[in-house]
Amino acid sequence: MTTHDLPTQEFLEVLTSVLGPVENSTIALHEPNIGPHEHKMVAECLSSGWVSSVGEFITRFENQLSKITGATHVIAIVNGTCALHLALHSVGTKPGDEVIIPSLSFVATANAVAHCGATPHFADSDPVTLGLDPIALRKHLATETTKQGDDLINTKTGRRIGAIVPMHTFGHPMQIEELILVAKEFGLPIVEDAAESLGSYVGKKHTGTFGRCGILSFNGNKTITTGGGGAILTDDESLATKIRHLATTAKLAHEWEFMHDKTAWNYRMPNLNAALGCAQLDRLDEFLRNKRNLANKYDIALKSSDSLEFVSEPKETTSNYWLNTVRLKKPNLQIRNELLTASRAKGYLCRPAWNLLHQLPMYENSPRAELPVAQMLLSSLINVPSSANLGL
């Protein structure tokens, strides 16, 4: 048996022991769980005739999210990317700014920055949490920036740094409390990309509620889905009022006049999507319980592996285990690809982490810190099937 054969054999044995063999089919990475309750609520919405951006299900959905996350204000948005775009704009990100984001993230994080007319500034990740590394970021900012009045300026580009966007990777909470200290030191607002982490906590505080605001995503592959959808969370009443206004074309209240006072967006979630979301939130505890059961099965199956390990929730956090993740103990891009090829050939639709954002053609000239950990993680991480129903 060669060095490459061992991890492949171990990987396939883990998948088979946890998920069972696949015959004439495939096991998806993450599928939505839609049942009679969802059908009932969506049918109720259809019958009401209120299917667009006004309706009782939107209000109910926002109230449910507020109760779950502890956020004082929740604004339901059409998707997670639009939520992040609007959140960044609302905290003051301007054209020509730079925004600190991890290079190891989904492309929507960078695209939301670009939609503001700003430039992503890529930072490295922590090997344990997989999220932005506060210690590495502080060192980078201390050597690469200077203060000019209230603004933090990148000394190499001359551009203002407008915000920090940490991302809770695969649902695992990053070191957000440590990052807050860094943000305060350098005078930067935090907008949390909690797109993947509904149901994840640092201590007893929900992800997405630490910064000026945070965002969630409810795409079809997330822990709960609205088909397409997102939300912005904040405890800042004035910020919430501003976001809600801008998300509804900045229309001023009037019985019949169409008066708008700002160039804004039509970003509100439709009532029809919210109806599906309400039904899904009713089942969130069930989904989280099943996903944790599945994570435990993977963890146990990998205990005896010589070449692989399970990525567990960081200490003093609770992860939703959105996407369960296996790590090569010795990072190797070729072996990672061999594991992906072998598992997919057997019907297990595993996937790698995203291509690093600074390597994408539209962002290859963007400013960045040294990124050794992100590169290492790219060569070692594989997401394995994680649908809630697999944890039954």
N, C-alpha and C positions, 0 to 999 in steps of 0.2 A: 504494500500500500504506500503510495507516494504522499508527500506532505500535503498536496492538494486534495487527494482522495479522502483523507480523514475528516476534514470539516464538512465536505459534501455528504459523506455517509452519515455523520452525526446529525447534520441539519435535516436530512430526509427522515431519519429515525425519530427526531423530535416532532416534526410535523405529523408524521403518521401516528405517533403515540398520543398526541394531543387532539388531533382532528379526525383521525381515522383515515383509511385509504380512500382514494378518489377513483371512482370507476365511471368512465364515459361521461365525465362532467368536470366542473372546476369548483374550487372554493374561492370566492371573491375576497379581496382585501378587506373591504368594509361595505356592507349592504345596509340599507335602511330596514327597519322593522315596522311594517305597516299592517295594522290589524283592524278589527271591526270598530274599535273606538275611533280611530282616525277616519274611517269611512263615514261614520255617523256624524262626526263634527263637520267634516267637509260638506256632506250633503245638507246639513243644517244651514251652513253658510250659503250654499248655492240656492237653497229655497228662500233665503232672506232677500236675495237680489243684491245684497251689498258685497260685491266681490273685489272692489278696487281699494283705494287707499284710505277709505273711511269705513268704520264698522266696529261693532262691539268686540269682535274677536281680537282686533289689534290692541284695544285697551286691556282686554283680559290677558293677552299674551305678555304685554309689558308688565302688568301687575304680577303675573306669575314669575317672570324673570327677576323682578325686583325682590320678591320674597326669597327666591332661591339664592341669588347672588349677594343680597344685602345692599345693593346699589339703591340710592334714594331715587334716582331718575333713570329710566330706560326708554330709549327711542328705537323702535323697530325700523329697520332699514332693509332695502331691497336685496342686498348681499353684503358679505363681509368686506370686499374690496371697497365698495362705495362707503361703507361705514368707516373704514380707516381713512379714506380720502377726506371725508367730511370732518372726521375727528381732528385730523392734522390741520386742516384749514381753520377749524374753529379755535384751536389753541394758538394760532398765530403763525403757522408755517407759511412762508411767502415765496414767490418765484425768486430763484437765485439763491435760496438757502441750501444748506446741507442738513440731512437728517440721519442720525446714527441708527443703523439697523444691523442685525446679524447677517453675515453672508450665507449661513446655513439657515435658510427659510424658504417658504414657498414664494414664487415670483410676485404674488399679489402684494406682499409687504413692500417691495421695491417699487412696483407699479403705482401704488397709492401715493408714494412720495413723488414720483415723476409726474403724476396727474396734478400735483400742486405746483408744478413748475420748479420743483426742488430737485436736488441731486442726492441719491443714496450715498452714504459714507459707511463703508462696511467695517464691522468689528468682529472680533473672534468669539468663539463659543467656549463654554466650560465643558470639560470632558465628562462630568457626572450628570449635570442637569440637562446638557445639550443646548441650553439657552445662552444668551449673551453673558460674557464673563465680566463682572463688574470690576474685578481687580485689574485685568488686562486693559479694560476700557479706561480706567482712571489713569493708568500709566501712559496710555496713548494720548489722552487729552492733555495731560500735564506737559508732554513734550511737543505736541503738535498744534496747540492752540494758545491764544492770548485774549485777554479781556480788553474790549474797547467800550468804555461806558458800561451799559447793561448787556452788551452783546458779547458772545463768545465767537471768536474769529479763528478759522483755520489759517495758520500762518503761511501754508504753502499755496493755498488757492485764493486767499483773501475773502472767502465767502463766510457768511454768518452760519453758525450751526443752530438750527431752530428747535430741535427736539430729539428725544431718544425714543425708539420704538423697540422694546424687548418683545420677544415672542416665546410663548410657552410650548416648546417643541414636543409634538406628538401627545400633548396633554400634560407633560411633566412640568410642574412649576419651576421657573428659573429663580435665581437669587434676587428677587424683586426688592426685598428690604435693604439689601446691600447696595443695589443699584440706585435706590432712592437717595441714599447718602451721597453717592457720586453725583447724581443729578442736582442735588441741592448745592454741593460744593461748586459746581460749574454753572449754576443758574439755568438749568435746562428743564423744560416740562417733559413728563413721561406720558406717552400714549401707549397703553398696553395692547399688543396684538394677542388677544386671548381667543383667537378664532377656533383653536383646537381644544380648548381647556374648560368647556362648560362642565361643572362638577368637580373641578380641581381647586385645592385650597393650600394656602400657606398658613399653617396653624389652623385657625378657624375662620380665616378671611379668604373670600373667594378671589381667584385670579381675575384680573380685569378691573379691580376696584382699588388699586393702590395708587395709580397715577392721577393726572388731571382727569383722564377718562380712559376707557378701555373699550375694545370691540369684541364681539362674538360673531361666529359664522354658523349658519344652519344649512349649509350645502347638503346635497344628498348623501355624501359620504361621512358626515359628521355624527357625533353621538346622538343628537336628535336632529331632525330635518324639518324644514318648512318647504322643501322642494328647492327653493333658492331663498336666501334671506340672511340677515345679519342684525346686529343691534349695537347701540352705543350705550355704555354704562358710565354714569358720573354721579358724584354727590354735590356737584356745583350747580346750584339752581340757575344762575345767570347763564352758565355755559349750556345747560340743558335747554333753556328757552331759546338761545341762539341756534343750537343745532336743530331743534324741532322746526324753527322758522325756516332755516335754510333748506331743510329736507323737504319742505312742502312749497317749493318755488317762491319762498319769501312773500307769500300772499297775505295781505292785511285783511283782518276780519271785517266783513261787510255782508249784508244780506244779499246783494246782487252785484256790486262792483268788483271788477277784476283789477285791483290795485296791488302792485308788487313793488317793494322798495329796495330790493337788491338783486344782483345777478346770482341766481341760486340754482337748486337742483330739484328734480322730481325723484327723490330717493326713498320715499316712504314705502314700507312693506304693504302689499295688498292684503285686504281682509281675508281673502281665500287662503293665502299662504299662512296667515296667522292662525286660522282655524286648525290647519294641520299641526302647526306648532303647539297650540294649546293641548291637543290630544297627545302629542309626543311628550310634552313636559309633564303631563299626568303620569307618564310611565318612566320618567327619568330615573327614579330610584331603582326600578327594575333593571333598566339598561346598565346602570353603573354597577349594580350588584353582579350581574352576569359577566360584565367585562372584567371585573376584579377576579371573579372565579376563573375566567379564562387566563388572565395574567398569571395567576397562581399555578395553573397547570403548566404553562410554559416555563415558569421559574423552576418548578420541581423537575421537569423533564431535562432542563439544562444543567442541573447541579453537578452531574457527573461528567459533563463534557470537558474534554481537554482543549478544545479549540474555540468554543463558543460560550457566551454568557448572556444572561437576560438583563435588559436595562430596567432596573426597578425604580420606583418613585424615590426622589431625593429625601434625605432625612428631614423630619419635621414638616413634611408635606403630605397631601393626599392627592394622588393622581387619578384622573378619570380613565387612564390607560386607553386613550382614544385609539392609538395604533401601537400594539405591542411590538417591541423592537428587540432584535437579536444583534449582538455585537461580536465581531471577530476579535479574539483576544490579541491577535497579531494583525493589525490592519494590512490589508493587501487587496488592492483594487481588482486584480485578476481573479483571486479566489472569490471575492465578493460576487463578481460577475458569473463565475462558474456555479456558485450556489443559487443565484437567481435563475440561471438557465436550467439547472437540474430540477429545481422545485417547480418551476412553471411547466416544465415538460411533464411533470407528474400531476398537474392540475391544481397546484397550490399557487395562487396568484400573488406571490410576494413582490415587493418592490424595494428599490434602494431609497436612500434619502435623496432630496432634490439636488440637482446640479448646483454647485455653489454660485450664488448670484453674481459675484464679481467676474465670473468666467463667461457669463452670457454676453453676446455681442453688443447689446445696447447699454451694458453697464461696465464693460471691460476697462473703460477709462475713468471710472468713478474713483474718488479717493478711498483709501482703505488702510487699515492697520495691518500688521503682520497677522497671518491667519493659519498658523500651523495646526491648531486643534481642529478647526473646521475642515481642513484638508484630511486630517487623520480620521475624523468621523465619517467623512464621505466614503473613505476606503474601507470602513468597518461595519456600517450599520445596514441592517435589512429589516424592513417592516414585514410582519407576518399576519396572516388573516386574523381579523380582530372584531368581526361583527358580534353584536351583543348576543344573538341567538346561539353562537358557538360556545358560549359559557354556560348554557343550560345544563 
